[in-house]
Each structure stands twice: as C-alpha cells, then as structure tokens.
C-alpha cells in the first residue's frame, strides 16, 4: 500500500501520480534518508504535466502493480516535475545525454542513495523488446547488481559524477569580435531547410532565439537572405498545423518536416518567445500577418492561460480523453456540422486541408484516425485569387467560420491545463506583452504585463525579498533559480520601456544585484542555475546553451547591458564584460548553440543608442516623440522618459538624466551613442530620421 506522499504537492504533475501503486516520494531529504536507511538505490523519474510520453509511461508502467512492486521493493522511487525543479532536471538530463547521446522526457535514472547517477534513459516500456530494455527487467537487474556487485555500480557513478563536474564548465577567452556573428550566420544558413523553413528535419522546433538572431543580423548587415529565412519560417509555421487556427497559439513542435503534424501541447514560454519574434519580424518587414500572429497569441493567452490574479499558467496538455490531439482535430462531418452551412464548409475544406478520410495519423503508430488537422495549404491571398474574391473578403469569411469552430470546440473535453505559475516563464510573457503594447499600440497588453509583474513582486517573494519559483494552490514556494531572476528582470526592463515607471527599473536593478549575490560564480564567472545555498544536488549546474528557452546567462547578458545603458551604472557594464569573457571560448567553437547569447553580445559590442525623451507623458508632443522613437525595430537601444513627476526618482536611478529638460516647453529627445550625446531635438520627424532612416514608400502594405 502506498502512502500517497504526492497528494499534498502543489505540482499538477506530481498530483497526477499520487494514486499510482508506485510509492513515490517528492524530491527531498525524506527520500534521500529513506534510501540510505533501506540501503537501496533511488529510482528517479522526471517529467511534466503536459508531456504525452510521460502519460504513456504512467499508464503502461506506473499504474501497473507488477512494475510498481519491482520499484517499491528494490528502490526509493522519486518523482520530479522538471518545471518546478529545472536545476534537478538540468543535472540529470546532462547525465542522460552523456550516457546515451540523447535526452528527453520522461527522464529515467537510477541513482545511488547520495544522488549520483549510474544509469539513465528516457521512455522505457514495461517489458523488454526490440532491443530496448523494459522497466521491469531493468529494475530487477539493477536491484540484483546493487546487492551482488555494488562496486561496479559505484564505480560507474563515480565516473559519471566526475564528468558532470566538468560538464557545466565553460572556456574563458577574450570577448569575441563581430566576426563571430558572421560565423553563426553561415552555420545557420547551411542548416536551413530551404523547402519548408526552419532548421534540420523532423522533429522540427520553432527555435525563436535563432530567428531573432537572424533578424538582428539581417537588420545590422543588410543581409537580405537572413531576413528571407525568417520570413519563410514564420510564414510556414503560421500557415501550418503547428499553429492552432481555431483557438490561436502555437503547439510545442512539429513531428514532421513541414510544420504540419504538431505535438499538441502548448507551453507558456513558447507563446512568449514566438510572440516576440513575430513582433520583431513585423516591425522589420511590415508584414501584417506577423503582427496579427502576435496579437492572436496574446488573445489566446488572455483567454485561456491567464489566472484571475494576473499571472500566467504554465501549459496545456496534448491529450484529452486519453488521445493526443483529440481536442484540436476534426472529421469532415464534425467540421461541416460546426460550420452549419454546407456550401460555406465545402468552400473552406480545401483551404484548410479537410479531407473525407482525414489527414491526421498518430505519431506512435502511424494509424490514420479519420480526423483532420487544420492548416492553411496556401496563403489567403493566393486562395482569394483562385476564388475570385479579395483577400479582405476571404479573411472576413474565415473569421465567421473560425468563430463557429471555436464555439463547437468549446463543448469538447479540454486538455489538462497546468495551472502552476512560474516566475521565469511569467517574466518571458511580461516581456512579450510589454513589447506588444509598445509596438502594436495596444494599452491592454501593457496592463496585462503590469498585473503579472505586480503579482510576482507581491505574491512570489520570500520574507527576505528573494524571488520564489512557483505559485500554485494559493501558495508560493521553491527558491528561485537563475532563470527566474534573468527572465523576470528582462520582463521588468521591457515593461519599463513601455510604461516608463521608475519602479520597474528600480525593481530590475535590485533583483539584478540579488542575482549577482546569489548565483555568480566567483571562480570562473557566469551564473549558476541554483543559488549558493542549494545543497540537494551532486553538482551545481550552470547553463549556457539555447534549449526550448534561452539560458539564464544569455538573458542576463542582455539585462546587464540594458541596465548599464539605462542607468549609466558602470558595475553592470563590468559584469557584462566578465560574463562575456567567461563563456567566449565555448561560444566561439559552436556559435549556433548560443544564438540568444549572441544577441546580448551584439548589444554589448556594437554601438547602441540611448534616447531620453524629456516631456510630460499626457501631452501630445511627448506622445508623438515617443511614437517616432518606437516606430521601427531598434535593437540595443535604451529609451528613458523623464517628466516632472518622475525626475527625482529617475535621477537616483540614472544620475546622467539631471539637466536633460524639455526645450522651450516642447518635448525634446536626447540621442546618445558611444558615450556622447548630440544636441537635443524637438522635431519628431528629425528624430525618426536620425534613428531609423527614411520611411520607404508602401512599407506597411505587405500581407
């Protein structure tokens, strides 16, 4: 009989496993003590609530009495939510990749009682077969070896631990030059899928950090091919099945090469990062579709992923009613019934790829299900030409069809929504919404970003003022990690760029100092993932690579550069240079693995602009001046608004702002670069030209 230790946990993933016959422990001292007392290894299983293959392994093995008996008799089983404990996941995923050359979730490991890994895998079937070990056979074998030949396992664990000790080290060098950006571009161009967009083959991930780097590189250098690669990829993703055409938002990734067949889960961080890159691309290219996509992401997040308190939920599952994608797909009959107009439905079936026999095959079996994934087989402009109507007419018709489909889908059983609120992912969404508010001139997005930031600052901090990582069930808990600080600081800085509230800048500065105090590696530089007081891991991880989301070190570099340019405080510039030097040798060897960090390096190495607008925010001349500043994509820029109401507080945070005042009662823009400032300007057209160059004719006419 199990003790249901997971029943009181706040993580939906751990709660999902509370009634398993496996006698799970949460990660913590009680589990470690039990393993030492019983003198047995630890069986560690890491996953998350919306993970499809985690559900499969639970159904097949963790709900099975025979498999549970093997785990309970020979091990102390521990279940970890990787989203609650990314530091635990980072250490043991690295071990898995070292041992197997691959990784993923569910992540499965056997550890010594002192948490040293000696075996790692991902999904394991219940029974062995087709050359793949089964959980039952493997568990029995490991248990036998622990009893009869423990020295072999301990030797393996010692060797792995030694390699783990160096796996999170990075090579220092001088801060690289701009030639590194050219090298990264060349590597990305060679990996680009010229047929379908994106990089490599199936499965295909959006990798927004790579796209943002290419946008920056193309904008800086005038390299049109870099922008073309982004344009093609973003267009293909938006038209493909990876985009939820009915309810909006992006699914996690495509299991095929052409962005058609998604893995249906939806993650908060994907929505945030992709919204940002669509906004950037829309600014640069003027394509309405890109800006519209960002708006629709925010519509989805506001409707389905926002907590009443203002924070953002973590994810939505791929599965409902035991089937992956069931909530999202349509048989032809279901499609026609939802549209409730056979002529209209038949008109839209070829546009959306709806077929009589379906177009959706299960990922695991390849079995045709009879259902259809909706995707736009061609852009609406092409279909409008084919059908002899305008694109606007077709878009209006699609709005009617989509609303009918959305209403019909609302009657289905929804996938599980993981309602924990994570500080790091909320920071990413705050940054996206704040940028969206500024770029799209939509105040409601800024309001949503401010609510979320206020929620984190009020509800997700400890008594000592340090951030906490997770909020759920009305309680905040788990000490924050470097990702939480870096991403939330980035959100506050983006929010300052939109709101110009000095409180956001002050909070960002204070939290950045806390991050330095708790996470900085005094010996080798860079930020550890876990704080200095954390002691429940065999090694202290430090991450740099781009994964599903960027590393704390990459975002921290951007934050440090931005804080220096906003405040003029030299400690932030010095720390940015230390961070860049600490990792530059590693980045130089494989720059495409660190594209988000390259964005921070670009901001540090290339001349940026610091723009201070002096004027009253409610006055039309100030608003017009800010519109001129914000009109285009302006990377590595720092924008400050000084008014009578914030001048004193701003002078404390950024002393250089003293003396910068309106000119003859008119809003004035002070533009600085390379540590020198030009004379102030009061004409918004002149400011626009100095910052952005001439406005090309028809720039905003593209679809």
N, C-alpha and C positions, 0 to 999 in steps of 0.2 A: 504494500500500500504506500502511495506517495504522500508526501507532506504538503504538496501544493504551495511550495515556497514562493512561486512566481505570482500567486494570486493577488498579492498586495503591491506588486510593482506598478509603476506608472506607465511603462512602455507597453503599447498595444501588442507589440511582437512578443514580449515575454508573457503577457496575459493570454495570448493565443495558445501558449504551450503549458498553461497552468494545470490543465486536466490531463495531460499526457501520462501514460503509465511510467514514462521515464521520470526518475526522481530528481528533477532539475534543481540546481542551486543558481541564484544570480551570482555574477562575478563579485567576489569579496572575500574577506577574511574567514567567514564561516566555512566557505567551500574549501579554501586552502587548508584550514585547520582539520577539516574532516578527512581530506586526502592524506595528510600526514598521520593522523590518528589511525586510520584504517590501513595505512601503508599501501595505497593503490594509486595508479596514475589518474590524471584528470582527462576526461573526455570533454573537449571544448567545441561547441557549435555556435557559429556566428552567422547572423542573417539580419533580416529586417522585415517589417510587417507587410510590405507590398512586393516581396520577392516571390516570383512564380515558382522557381525551383526549390525554394525553401518550403513552400506549401507542399510540393510533390514529395520531398523527403520526409516531411512530418507525416503526411498521410500514409506513406509506404512503410516507414520505419519507426518514427517516434510515437505513433499511435498503435504500434504493434506490440503485443505483450511479449512475444519471444525476443524481439530485438531489445525491448526495454529491460528484460531480465538480464541479458548479456551486459548492457551498460550499467545497470544498477549493481550487479554482483561484482563486476570487475573494476569499476571506476567510480569517481565522483563526477557526475555529469554537470556541466556548467553551460548555461545558455546566455548569450550576449547579443544585445541589439547594437549593431555596428553604428547606428546613427546616434545612439546615446553615448557610446564609448568608441569614438573614432581612433583614439590612441591605442586601445586594445586591438582593434581591427588592424591598424597600421603595422603593429609589431608582428602579428601572426600572419597577416597577408604577405608581408615581406618574407617570412619564413616559408610559406607555401610556395611563393614564386622562386625562392632559392632552391627548394627541394624538387619542384615539379616543372618549373619553367612557365607556369601559368597560375592563374588565380581566378577568383570569382566567388559568388555566394549561391548556396550556403557554403561556408568555410568550415572545414572539419579538421580537428587536430587532436593528437594525443600528447599530453604534457607530463613531465614529472611533477610531483607534489609542490615543488618550488617553481613551477610555471615555465620550465624550459621545454620547448617543443622537440619531439623526436620523430614525429610523423605528421604529414599534412596532406590534405586533399580537398576537393570541393564537394560536389554532389556525390554521394555514394548510394548505390542501390541496396536494397535489403539483402539480396543474395548475389554471390559472385557469378559472373558470366561474361562472355565475350572479352576475356582478358582484363576485366575490370573487377577489382576486389569488392565484395559485398560487406556491408556493415557488420553483419553477424559473424561471418568468418573472420574478418579482420579483427573485430573486438576480441573474439576468443583467442586468436593467435597472439595479439599484443598482451592480453592478460596472462597467457601461458609464459611468454617470454619474460614478463615482469617477475614472475615467480621463479623461473628456472634459469634465465640467462640475463639477469638485470644489467650486468656490466655492459653488455652490448648496447642496450638502450641508453644507458647513462653516457657512454662514450659518444654515441650519436648526438645526444642532447648537448653535450659539451662542445662538440664541433660546430653544431648549428648556432649555439649561443655565441661562439667566437666570431662567426661570420656575421651574425646580427649586430655584434658590437661595432663592426666597421661599415655595415650596410647603410647607416644613416649619417655617415661622414661624407663631406664634400671637399673638393680640392680648391684651395685658395689660389689666387693669381692676381695679377694687376687687373684693374677694372677694364673690361674689354672695350674695343672701339666700335664704331658703327659698322665696320666690315662684318661683324657678327650677324647683323640684321640681313645683309645680303646673303650670307651663307644659309641662314634659316629659310629665307625665301626660296632659294634654289632647291633645298631639300623638300620643301612643301610642294613646289611646282612639280618635282619629279614623282611625288606620291599622289598627285591629284588625279582623280577619276574624271577624265575629260568627257566621258559619255554620260555619267549620272550625277556628277558633282560629288563633293566630299573627298575623303582620302581613303585609299585602300578598297578592299572588297567587303563582303559580308562577314560578320555583322557590321553595320555602319552606324557610328555615333556622330552626333552633331558637332562636337568639339568646338564650342563657341570661342574659346580662347585663341584657337588657330585662326578663325575667321576674323576676330578683332585685330589680331596681329597683321593679317594681310591687308585689312582696311587701312590700318595705320601706315603700313609700309607703302601701299599704293598711293596714299594721300601725300606722304612725305616725299616720295621719289618721282611721282608721276607715272609709275609703272602701271599701265592700264591692264596688263594681264593679271596682276594681283587682284584688282577690283573685279575683273571678269570672273575669276574663280569664285569669289564670294557671291557675286550676283547669281551665278549659275547654281551654286549650292543652296543659297537661301531660297531661290525660286523653286528648286526641285523639292526641297523639304516642305515648303508651304503648300505645294500642289499635291504632294504625296500622301500616303496613308499614315505617315508618322504624325501628321497634323490631324487633330480632331476637328473635322469640318463642321460638325454639328454643334458641339459644345465648346470648341476652341481649346487651345493649349496643346503642347507637344507631348507625345508619348516618349518613353525613355530612349529608345533607339530602334533602328530598323534591322530586322533579321536578314534582309536581302540587300542586294547592292543598290537598288534603285529607289530606296526610301518608301517602298510600298507597304511591306508587311511589318507592322510595328510589334515591339514588345510593349504591351498596352499600359504599363504603369505610368503614372505621371508624378514627377518629382518637383518640389518647390524650387530647388536650385536650378533645374533645367529651365523652368519658366523665366526665372530672373535673369539668368545669363543670356538666354536666347532673346529675350525682350531687349536687352542692352545692345546686342549686336544688330538686331533688326533696326533699332533706333539709329545707331551709328551709320548703318548702310543707307537708311532712308535719308539721313542728313547729307551724305556724300553724293548719292546717286539721284536723289529727288524722287525715287520710285514710291508711289502711293501705296503699293501693295506691301512694302516693307514696314512703313509707318502704321498701316492698317493692322498688320500682323501683331505689332507690339500692342496696339490698342486692344485687340481681341484677346491677347494673352492676359492683359490686365482685367478685361471683362470676366474671363474665366476665374482668375484668382479672386477677384472681388465677390463673385457669385458663389464659388464652391470651396475656396481654400482660405477664407478669412474667418478667424474666430471672433465671437462677439466682443471680446476685449480689445481686438485690434491686431493681434499677432497673426501669423500665417501658419497654417497647418503644414505638416511635413510632406505628405504624399497621398496618392490614391492608388489602390491595388490594380493589378492587371486582371484579376479573376473576379468573377461573380457567379454565384450558383455553381461553384466548382469548375467553371470553364474559363479559360483565358480569353479575353476579348468579347465575351458574350454581351456585355452591356453596350458595346460600340458597333457591332456588326448587324447587317440587315439581310434577310432573304428578300427576293424580289417581291413576294407577296406582302411582307411586312412593310417594305418601302412604299408600295402602292397604297396600302391601307392607311399609312401615316399621312401621305400626301393628300389622300381623299379626293383625287382628281386624276383619273386615268390618263387623260391627254397630257396634263402637266407632268405626271410621273413618267410617262413614256418619253417625253421631251428631255427629261433630266437623267434618265437611266444611262444613256451613252456618255453624257458629260461626266457623270460620277462613277462610271465603270460598273454599274449594276448589271449583273448577268443572271440569266434564268437559273443556271446551275451553281451560281456563286463563284467568287474569286478567292476565297479565303481557305487556306489549308493549315491545319495545326502544325506548329513548329516542330513538336516532338515526333509526330507520326507521319506527317505529310498527307494526312487524310483530308479530302475535300469535305467541307462541312455543309455546303449548300448556302452559306452566308456570304455576304459581300462586305469588304472594307471599302469605305467611300474614299475616293481620291479624285482629284481633277486631272483627267487624262491630258488636257491641254489648257493653256490659259483661257480665261473667259473672253479675252479679246479675239483669240482665234476662233472660238466657238461662235461668237457674235457674227463674225464674218461668214462662217459656214451657214448659220441660221438666218442670215439676212436681217439682223437687228443691230442696235447699238450695244456697246458694252454696258452702258448705264442701264438700259432696259433689262439686259440679262442679269445684271447684278441685283436689280430690284426684284426680279422674279426669284432669284436664288434666296434672297432674304425671306421671302414668303415661304418657300419650300423648306428652308433650314429651320424656321420657327416651328413649322408643323412637325418636322422630325424631332426637334428638341422637346416639344410637348409630348410626343408619343414616347420618347425615350425616358421621360420623367416618370412614367408608370412602371419602368423596369426596376428590378432589384439592383441597387447601386453596388459598385465595388466598395470594399472596406476603405474608409478614409482614416489614415493615421493622423490623429489629432494632437500629437505632441507638437510643441512649438520649440524650435531650436534657434538659439541666438545667432549662430553663424549663418544659417540659411535665411533667417529673417533679415540679417544685415544685407545679404545679396538682394533680397526683394525690395528692401527700403531703397537701396541704391538705384534699382531699376525703376521703381515708381517715381522717385525724385527726378531722375533724368527724364522720364516720360512726361512728367508735369512740365518741365522746363522746355523740352524740345517740341512737344505737341501742344503746349499752352493749354493744359488741362489741369486746373487747380485741384480737382477732386483726387488726382493721383498724388499730389503733394500732401493733401490732407490725410490720405491713407498711409503714406510714408511717415508722417509726423505721429499719427496714432500708434503705429507699430513701434517706432523708436521710443515713444513715451512709455509704452507697455514694457519694453525690455528694460529701460532705465528704472522704472518703478517696481516691476514685479520680478525681474530676473537678475537681481544683485543680492549678494550676501550682506550681512551686517557690517562687514569691513569695506563694502563698496565694490568688491570684486564681482565680476560677472559670473553668472551661473549658466550652465549649458542648456538645460532642458526644463520646460514648463509643461505640466500635464496633471490632470485631475485636481486643478486648483492649487498646485504646489510647484515651486521651482526647486531644482536640485542639480547635483553633479557639478563639480568645479569646472569652470570654463577652461577651454583649451585655446591654443594659439589661433585656430581657425575662428573661434568665437570673437576674439578681440580684433583680428585683422579684418574680417568681413563686416563686423558691426561698425568699426571705425570707418571703413570705406563707405558704409551706408550713411553714417553721420556726415562725412565730408561731402557726399553727393547731395544730401539734404541741405547742408549749408549753402551749396552752390545754387539751390533752388529757393530756399527760404531767407537766406542771409541773416538768420537768427544767430547771434554770437553764442548762445547757449549750446548750439550744436557743435560749433568749432571748439568751445571750451571743453565739452564732454569728450570730443575726439582727442584733444591734446592730453587730457588727464588719463584717458584709457590707454593711449599710446605709451605714456610713461609707465603705467602699470604693466603693460605687456613687456616692456623692456626689463623691468624689475623682476618679473616672474618667469620669463621664458628665454631671455637672451643667453646664448652660450658664450660665457666669458673666455673659454679656452680657444674655441675655433670659429666663433662668430655664427650668426644666423639664429633663428628662433626654434627652440624645441617645440614639439607639439603639446607636450604635457608640462605642467608647471613644476617649478623646482621642488615643491613639497610632495609631489606624487611619488608613491613608493610601491605600487602594486604591479609593476611590470619588470621583466628581467632586464630590459634595456630601455633607454629613454629615446623615443623616436623623434626624428627631425625630417620633415618632408619638404621637397622642393619640386618634384615632378608635377606636371599637369595631369590630373586624373579626371574624374567626372566633373569635378570643380577644381579651381586652381588651388595651389598650396598657400598656406598662411604666409610663407616667406615671400612669395610673388606679390601677393596683395599688400603685404606690409611695406615692400619697397615702394610701391605706388603711393601708399599713405604717407610714408616718411617724406618723399619728395613733395607731395602736395602740402603737407603741413609746413615744410620749410618755406615754400613759395607763398603760402597764405599768411604765415606769421613772421617770417624772417628770422626765426629762431635757429641759430647755427647748429644746435645739438641734433636736430632732425637731419640736416644735410650730412653731418659727420656720421650718423648712424646708418644712413642710406649708403654711403660710400663703404663703410665697414661691411655691410651686408652684401653688397655687390662684389666686393673683393673676396669675401669668404667663399662664395659659390662659383666664381667666374671660371675657374679651371674646369669644373664639371660641366657647366653650361656650354663652354666652348667646344667640348667634344661632341655634343649632340643637341644643338640649339633647338630643334623642333620639339624636343621633350619639355621645353621650358618657355613656351611662347608667351604665357602671361607674365613671366618674369622679364622677358624681353621688352614687353610694353613698359614696365617700370624702368628698365634700363634706358629705353628710348627717352622717357621723360627726364631722366637724370642727365643724359649725355647731350641731348640736342637743345638748342635754345628754346625756352618756353616763353610764354607771355604771362605777365602778372598785370591784371587790369583792375583798377579801383574806380568804381563809379561813385562820385560824391553827389548826393541829391536825396530828396525825400521820396520814399517809395510810393506814396499815394499820388504824386504829381505825374502828369502825362509826359513831361520831358524826361523824367527819370525812367519811366517805363519804356519809352521809345529808345533811350540809350541802351537799356538792358536788352531790348529786342535786337538791336544792332550787334551787340556782343554775342548773343546767343543764336544768331541767325544760321550759323553754319557749324559744321564739325570743327572743333578747335582743340586738338589734343594737347596734353601737358600744359594746359592753361589754368591759372588760378584767378578767380573772379571774386572781388570783395565789393560789398555795397556799404558805404558809410553815410549815415544820416545823423540828424541831430539827436535822435533817440538812442542810437547805439554807439555814438562816437566815443564816450568814455570807456565803455566795456571793450570796444574794439581796440582802443589804444593800449589797454592792458594786455590783450592777446597779441596784437600786432603793432608794436610801437611806431613802425615806419609810417603808419596811417596818419599820425599827427601832422597837421599842416596841409593835408590834402582836402581842399574845400571846393564847393561849387564856385563857378566863375560868374560874377555879376548876377548872382541869383539864379543862374541856369545850371542844370546838371552837367557835370564835367567828367570825362573819362581820362584817367591817368594810365598810360600804357608803358609798361616797363619790360625790358628784356636784357639778359646778360648783365644784370646788376646796375642797369642805368635806365632812367626814365626820360621819355620825351615830354615836350610841353603838353599840358592838358588840352583836350579837345571838347568843344561843346556842340559840334555838329555831328549828329548820328551817322550821316552818310559818309563823312570823312573817317569816322571810327570804323564803320563797316569796311570801307576800302582798305584801311590800314591792317585790319585783322584778317580779312577774308579775300581781298581782291575784288575784281569786278563781278557782277552778277550776270552769268550767261543768259542769253535770251531763251525763254521756254524751258528753263531748268526744271520747273515743277510740273511739267506736263506729262511725264512718263508714268505708265501704269505699273 
